[in-house]
Each structure stands twice: as structure tokens, then as C-alpha cells.
């Protein structure tokens, strides 16, 4: 069938063949459409799914003549005529009469459209205007009545009026029939019938007018009801506002009354105690000669510490008074002695008689508070210096005065017991009670007693400041006496709250400044309370000194940290003279960082943004060797001294597996021969990333080759950073294991590199680079390499792909269905083949990240690609402002989260386009990231004022949803759930290159759709049908092991599920038992390469090894007689082997089948941990030696504190067990406790489960508040 377009007018649908222009574009000719539908004119509208279409235009923006309409093969184009043409009932009325009647109708009151039509029809039926040849169709009258009846559907009040119209329907039709019969007679009867019809129509017009009037009245009534409703809502709002104001006014009145009362009653502090003047020489037998001193207490508490604006009464314990109406004393239990020498008592005997019971109660409360302060003092280690001084003071006072408090308590208890006065203090004992209960049982003093207290003191204070305490009032009007420190803090918090409020009113943001003291306290706390923490990522965002780094290194040495990442954020551009800064005092302030290399716990070290590394550090001693360092990352700019320092560091780390040296591509670091040779010397290296470096020697010396070679899994570098032959040889030697290969051309000094030869003729293309997941080649390739790349691309399941030469043809060959990330760099390609490939994929396409680098010539193909892809991340680099404008107009924004613009033009036009599309098309989290260069181009475009603002250190206003960041600091947060299938892809920045990962198998964690059918391909016999008993996933989410059962027994089947497939391939399978009653429990290793089967009937273990086969995942061995009953082979490679079966005895377990639900096993790193919760026993087994390592009876606790969740680390070295409130970590080699962690007491939640994160030693705790 030829290409055609379907058109619809009303209910009529016609197909029309389309034409083709000189460019091959399909279109429809307007004259062709008019041949089918004469109503279609140049003023008609054409729609597709309620969207109006435009006529096509030429290259100059002018419409084609005759008009053309674009081709929409899958849609029907609706034709909407320009306007409905009124057809009068009389076809013989002259144009002059029609004009007269139109003028007449305009002079009448405006009615509904239907009423106007009927009035016009009546006027045409007048006897003086209608000739004898006029013919009336009954169908016209029926349509008029039907229209009137339709109006009644929206207004029931008009139903009666329309009913009367319907009653005249039959009469009108009869008259019309008679008119038709007498049409040619011309008799007087004919004119009489015409007059009757005109009268009937006039009556109908009157009825319709009544309908219109009734509708107008209804609409007016509804408007009045709506206005009345709005008045009621406004009245309610005003009433609520009045009530709120009355409540606030009442609270203020109450506060004023309370304040007036308490200011009069509590003119001196209310809390005080007495202590002996000298407790060392205290003689209880001669107490009348002993001297006592009175000490006032500070009424500080939690509310006082947070400022008066939050209130200082809520939540505080209440000291009830014996005599109302004295107000109760509201205070928290963290009181302390004021900094004062105290007051000597003038009449001790009389004082004890009057105030003895009250002082005894206060002494017991003070004793309790001193004991609590001694315990909680370390919790204030992270507070500022002021609070810390107070806590240190409390601790010292507690140690020196506890004995004096005990002496006073014993003395007063003896005196009060001898005097028979003990009722008031019977409830103030500290045993079994907290401070709240003590306050509730202690009666407060009346105002008269407090004012009389001054007469017993030998006051030497000339300024009348009793006990160095100051009186403050809360918002509720209550009076409190606090020390000078808390007085200043209250004033500071109140002033700060007012200041922050004024900033927020002005739409500002308050950002407190970080201090090195806080970091010091944090690292001290790290060594004491976080022994199980393995990874630390620190960003020093303040002006730190060498002492801060020394403290950091020392605290890390005392912890159990295994991975350290430090970002110094040292920007040399902020110094006016960086060369002078290298020789000024303090140039060795980074030297302490070298202490990390002597820390034997550290396995991974990363240093970022370290400026002047060489001049601010020194070489490591020759005796220092750090074989424990397995990963070293350095990001920053270095000079000659810094390069020598890096060479020295690498020479002391011979066991490096992962080395990454990155710098700025725009200002690359120089690679010399010594550093190059040192990289060669790292024989255990598997991951090598060298970005932002270039060679600083003219040619490679003789004999300078990689003799021994090494097998790399990742190779990422810029061209010229490493010797050309070395890169080629590395690729050839790593063809079996290489997973990431990224080669980027460095412009400038190395802009025309020698073409790269990727493959060797000795290797077969079928197995070459078969494990690649990330491939990005932005370098010139030799002709043979181009052919080689074309041959292997169809066989690779890549996650990221990019190529700069012949990109369009390579995209045609690549497997786009597996891609998550794509890089477009070829400036000479129109990407037509890529567009067609993406169109063929449709919804199966998974590309979520796209980078466009230097492609400034955009055509229709790239526009269509941007519209089809549902991107999450977009990176634009080295583009003109015109290209960026084109991209933001064509881009699909429905799923986009971040658009990063690096070294590109960014114009206000792009901002305006995004602002218009943001509301309807963008996600709520959409953000535009600009580097400093791109931001400068924007500010220059919006005017010279913005540029001047930047020059003076200020910032121009950022558009909504934009932020400016240094691309060196961009990071992507990836969830680290165990076995999670989060998207991982390669992100290429202009100034940095990072492969984000949170575990060793990150490339296998991808969101796939997979299906496992255990009964596919089996026979039709009922005995052949299998059912699933249990299933177990590998930790990396790439495999699933299923235990099935059928009439012939139980089988274990191993499937691969890490790619899209309707039926996931079966890797291996074997029969476990011919009996259906045997109970098994299965445990799978992290990467699915090892399986342990626990037979709970016979209490024995079987170890099964499943080795990966690189090419034949879907094929199983068809041989019915394998070499050994316990082994299975596929194409000559061993897939499965039962190494050994051995009996086990686990704790005191006697009947494992009966207690099967309480069993749990964990398999990690060649170690098997068997846990039996019922018997309370756990043990470790070594699978290589098939022998037990250690065992332990689980410590028993309270019934509510049993272990709920357990997890084994990936390496098998640590085992965590969690209760509702805390977790314990044990070493599996000895079952000794490694550390514990408790939920904070203030958290009202419980622990639900706990697990390790692969590869980093972190423990994730999920609580009920998540």
C-alpha cells in the first residue's frame, strides 16, 4: 500500500496519498485535500489529537504555495471548517432581504443563539416577505425543537416550557405537509397556513425567551449564594484570628502577673545548700564549734541552655509547695554549684531549725546531680569551649566536694532525727529515685523565708550579687537565678534567634562557620566510641593549620579505619603569589599526612586538592615500606617537586592494586621518566587511572619497555600521559580481564598522537576484550584497530560506550540494548544510524546518561535523539552557546535530574527556555550545574554590571534551579544497599574522571527485567513438573540459586539474571537427593561462585563450586556420562565439583530438623558461619580445609534483649548481631567481641535489621523510624 494520510471531517474518513519533496520529506497538498473535502480552505484548522497543526515553511520561514501539511502516518488529521455558515429556511430569499433582516435582528435584545435563529426564521415567514414558491422542510422544525429540548437537560426549570413546544410539534408538521401539497396551487388557503405556522413559531420564540430569562435568574441566584459563602469564610477567619490574638494577649497578661509576683517573692536565689568550711578536720562530736558555709545553686537546665525563646518551664520537674498560693519551682535536675566562695552562717543553730529539712533535700538532689555530671561529662566533648569549661568545672567540684556533701547530709539527718523532724524529707532519698521524684517530694520556701535568709549570711558582696548569680525571666514570666555563663548564653541565644529571624524575613540564609575545635573533638570521639568504623571521608572546609592535620593523623592511628579520603580544598588560585606561598613559613604543614603510610590498618588512601605537595612535605624514610596500602588516589596539580614526591610515595607502596593520579586537563601535570618507570614497577597493579598528565620527555629511551607486563582490569588515561607503546602493550596483555578501557585525547601539546593499535594478530577476535563493560575511545585509531573494533562490538554487553572516529558506523554495530551511558564526540558524523538504532529499540532503550563534547553542528538527527532518550544525567562540554540553546529546546526533560555544563557557552536564552519548560515538563529535582567558566559566559551575556559584580568578589543572581560548582568537587551519591541494583555508569568530566562504585561487583548491579521458568523445556508428564522450595540470590544480584522438588527428587539450579531476558539462562544444575523429605538449607557467596548445601537431616555439609564460563552461559553439558559422578563439565571446563561431605556438630543441637527455622548460615570469603538461635550457639568453618575454626555460645541477656538480626561481612572476618537497642560485632576467627554500638536513649525507635555493605566495612542499621 502506498504511503497515505487519513483525514476526517465529521464522521467521514478518507485516505489521501502523500507527496514527496526534494529532500524526501512526505507531505499532503491542500488542493488534494480540497478535492476530497471542499469545506477545507486556507482558513480551516487541521488538528491531531486536539493539537493544531501549522502549514509547512521553506528555509526562509515562508509558507509553501499551495499550502502543505506534514505527514503523520499513525494519526488521523481532523478538519475543522473556519466557521459554521447559517442556511436560511427559505432558499429563495434575496440577498437584499437577508441584509434587511440582519439589521433588524441586531436592533433587538440579545438572546441565545437558538433564539436568534428562531426569530430570524419567523421574520422570513412573514406573508409579505415569503413568495408563493417558498418550501419549508419538516426536518428544520424538528431540529429546532430538538435543540430546545437539549437546553432543558442543564436546567430543570425549563422542562415545562419545552414540553409545550413539543405539544405543538405534530401540528406544525401536519401544516407543513399540507403546505407541501398545496405548494403549486397558489390559493388563499396556502397563505393562511403560512400565517398559522408563523404564529406558532412566534409562540415558540416567546417560550424560548422565557427559558433564557429563567436561566439568567438562576445564574444570578448562584452568584449570590457563592458571595454569601465567601462572606461566611471571611467571618470565620476573622473570628479565629481574634481568638488567637486573645490567647496571645492572655498569655502575655499571665506572664506579666507571674513575673510581677515572682520578682517580688524571689528577690534572692531559691536553691542553696550548706557545706562545712573545712571537711578535712570535721569533728561530728563538736559540731557547734564547726563553721558552715552556704552555697547558692545555679538554676540552669535544658531549657535555659536553649534560650528563653523556647520557654524554660515545659518538661521540667515541679517542686510542690506546702502552702499555696506560692508558685512551684520549675527546674531541671542538672543544677550545679555557683562559682563563689560561699557565705559564712552567722547563727547556725537557728538556721538549721528553720531551713534544715529544705537544705537536706537540696543536698541529696545536689549529690545526685554531681554523680550524673561525672558520668555524662564525656558526652559534651563535641560542644564548644564554654560548655566544656562548665562540665570540667562540674567534674572537678564533684570530685572535691562529694565528701563534704556526704558529711553535711549525715550531720543534718542526725540533727533532724534527734529533733524529731523528718516528715518533710522522708521522700527525698536518692536511692531508687531520680531528681524529678526528689523535687516533687520537696516543699519550696515561701517568699518571707527567702527574704529572711539574708539575715543569716555574713555578706561581704558590695555589689549585692548573691553567689555570682543573675536573675532572668522566661517568656512565661517565671524567675530563675543562673550563673554568669548561663546568663550570657541565654542573652546570646535570644539575640541570635532575633538576628536569624530578621535574616529569614529578608529571604536570607544563616550559615554558621565551622571550627577546627569541633573537628578535634570529633576525632577524639571517633577513637573512643566508633571502633567498628572502617571508612572516613573528610573535607576540610575551613582554614586549617598543621596542628589540625597532626591531630587528624594521630586520631586515625588510634582508630580502626581502613579507608581514608581527605579533601584539603587547597585552591592555589586564591593566593596572590603561589610561588611565594611555597617558601613562606609553614611550608611543611602537609608533612604529617605522610604518617598515614605508617598506619598498618589503612588499605585505601585518597588525597584531593593538595597544592604544593613537594615543598610542603618531605620524602618518606628509606626504611618505611607500606605493603598494606592497596589503593592510592591523588587528585590535584603538582610541580616538579610534587611529582618527585609522588614517585617517592609509590616506591614505598609495592602492593598497590589501584592507582589513580588525576589532575586538570586544561592545566595538565608533567609526567617524567622516573614516575613512569615507578608505575611500571607496580607488579600487582590492576586498576590504573592517569588523567590530566602529559609526557615531559622527548622520546622513549632504548630498552624502556614493559618487560614482565601485568594484567590490568581497568585502564583510564589521557593520550600522552603514558608512553604510547606501554598503552598498546597493556591492552594486548590484558585482553582476557580488561573491563574498563577509556583513552581520551589531550589537546595542546599532544593534539596529534600516533594512531593506536589495539589488537595483536596473535589473538582471536572471538575472545578479545570479551569482559569489557566500559569503552570510550577518543583518540585516533589505526585502520586495523578500526576493523578490530567493528568486529568485537556486536559481542560486547557494554554499559558505557563512546568513540570519536567513525562513531556513526560503530553505533550501528554496538549492542545499544545494554547501554546505560553514551558519549558523543565525533564532529563529522550526523548520527543518522544512531537515531535509527534508538528508534528500533523503543521502550527497551536504557540510556540514562549522555555526554556531548565539542559537537557544535547540530542537525535533525541529534534533535530526534535528544527527544527520544529519557535521560537522568546530561553532561555538556566545549559547546557554543548556540549549541546549548539548541539542546535545551530539543531535550526530553521528563526524567532529567542534573544537566552539567562545563567549559561551554551558557546564554540567558537557554535559561528562559528552561524556565518556560520547567513547570510542565521537568522533574521536581531538576538542577543545572555550571562550572566557573560557563557561569562567566552567562554573566557576560546578561550585562557588564554582572561582570563587575564578579570582579569585586560578589555573586550575580543565579537563576532558579541553577548552581555554580567547581567540577573537581562534583560527586554522585549512590545507595549502598547490599545486593542492590542501583545504576552504575562511567561519568566523564572535563577536569576529572571517576567510576563510581560501592562494592567490587558494581558493574553487575543494574536494573534488569528477568524471568526464570524452571519448567521450560520439560515433558508433559506430571512426574516431570517441578516446584520451587526456596531461592537464594547472590550478593551482587547477578545470580539466583533455586532449590526445586519433583517426583524424582530435589535439584539445585543456578541461573544468571544480570541482563534483560525473557528466560534467564541456566548456568548449572545437579541433583541433591532422590527423596522429597530431605531438608536442605542453601547459602550462596557474594559473586555466586560458591554454594554450600546444609543437610539438616544428616547434619552434614556439601561444598559446591560453580566456576564462571566466559562464552557459553546458556549451554549445558549434554553428555549423559560425565567424567565423575561428582563433577560437571561444559565444553571441557569444570563447572561444578562436590569437594567433600563431612559431618558436623553444632553446639548442643540434637534434633536439627525440628529446629530448622532457627538455623541460619552465612557464606563469605571462604568462611561459613553457622548460627543456631534456639541452642544459642554460633561457629565458624573454613571451606578450604573443611574444618571448624572457632565456636561460641551466644551470650544470654534479658528476655527482651535477644538478638533479632545478624550479618556476616563480605570477607568473612566480622559477624554482627543486633538486638532492639544495640549491636555487637565479633571476630569470626576467635569469636571475641570487636565492639558494640548503642542506640541513643533519646531515639524512640528500635533496631529492625542490620547488614554489612560490601567492600567497605560499613554497617547499615535500619530502625523503626526509617
Buried (B, 14 or more C-beta within 10 A) or exposed (E): EEEBBBBBBEEEEBEBEBBEEEEEEBBBBBEBBBEBBEBBBEEBEBBBEEEEBEBBEEEEEEEBEEBBBBBBEEEBBBBEBEEEEEEBBBEEBEEEBBEEBEEEBEEEEEBBEBBBBBBBBBBBBEEEBBEBEBEBEBEEBEEBBEBBBEBBEEBEEBEEBBEEBEEBBEEBBEBBEBBEEBBEEEEEEBEEBBEBBBEBBBEBBEBBBBBBEBBEEBEEEEEEEEEEEEEEEEEEEEEEEEEEEEEEEEEEEEBEEBBEBBEEBBBBBBBBBBBBBEBEEBEEEEBEEBEBBBBBBBBBBBBBBBBBBBBBBEEBBBBBBEEEEBBBBBBBBBBBBBBBEBBBBEEBEEBBBBBBBBBBBBBBBBBBBBEBBBEEBEEBBBBEEEBBEBBEBBBEBBEEBBBBBEBBBEBBBEBBEEEEBEEBBEEBEBEEBEBEBBBBBBBBBBBEBBBEBEEBBEEEEEEEEBBBBBBBBBBBBBBBBBBBBBBEBBBEBBEBBEEEEEEEEEEEEEEEEEEBBEBBBBBBBBBEBBBBBBBBEBEBEBEBEBEBBBBBBBBBBBBBBBBBBBBBBBEBEEBEEBEEBBEEEEBEBBBBBBBBBBBEBBBBBBBBBBBBBBBBBEBBEEEEBBEBBBBBBBBBBBBEBBBBBBBBBBBBBBBBBBBBBBBBBEEBBBBBBEBBEBBBEBEEBBBBBBBBBBBBBEEBEEEBEBEEBBEBBBBBBBBBBBBBBBBBBBBBBBBEBBBBBBBBBBBEEBEEBEBBBBBBEEBEEEBBBBBBBBBBBBBBBBEBBBEBBBBBBEBBBBBBBBBBBBBBBBBBBBBBBBBBBBBBBBEEBBBBBBBEBBEEBEEEBBBBBBBBBBBBEBEEBBBBBBEBBBBBBBBBBBBBBBBBBBBBBBBBBEEBBBBBBBBBBBBBBBBEBBEEBBEEBBEEEBBBBBBBBBBBBBBBBBEEEBBEBBEEEEEBEBBEBBEBBEBBEBEEEBEBBBBBBBBBBBBBBBBBBBBBBBBEBBBBBBEBEBEBEBEEEEEEEEEEBBEEBEBBBBBBBBBBBBBBBBEEBBBBBBBBBBBBBEEBBBBBBBEBBEEEEBBBBBBBBBBBEBBBBBBBBBBBBBBBBBBBBEEBBEEBBEEEEEEEEBEBBBEEEBBBBBEEBEEBEBBEBEEBEEBBEBBBBBBBBBBBBBBBBBBBBBBBBBBEEEEBBBBBEBEEEEEEEBBBBBBBBBBBBBBBBBBBBBBBBBBBBEBEEBBEBEBEEEEEEBBBEBBBBBBBBBBEBBBEEE
